[in-house]
Amino acid sequence: MVIEWLKFRVTSHSREKFIQQDAQIWTSFLEKYPAFLGKEVWINPKQPDEIICVIRWQNKESWNAIPQNLLEATEQQFAAAMGETAYNIIEGSEYQVRKFPTYT
C-alpha cells in the first residue's frame, strides 16, 4: 500500500467549503479507480487554516496510471468550484506502508 499525503493551506473561514468540494469532486473522481483504497481528511484544531489529505492507494503503479489529463481536468473543476477562495498545496509526500509481525 502507498500513502499520498497532502498538506493544504486555506483561509480558516473557507475550510468547510474546501472539505465539501474535495469530497464531491476529488474523492468522487478517485473512487472510480480500483487502486484507490480510501481517503481521510484531517483538520488541525490548533491551525484552522491547515488541511491534511491522506489517500491510500493499492500500489504506486496503479496510482500513477491515472491519466494526467483527467487529473488536470479534475483540478480545474475543483478550482472553479472553489471560485475566489484561495488554497495552496504547501507540502506533499509519498509513503509506503510497512507491516511488521507482532511478537508475543
Secondary structure, DSSP 4 states (H G I P E B T S, - for coil): -EEEEEEEEE-GGGHHHHHHHIIIIIIHHHTTSTTEEEEEEEEETTEEEEEEEEEEES-HHHHHTS-HHHHHHHHHHHHHHHTT--EEEEEEEEEE----PPP-
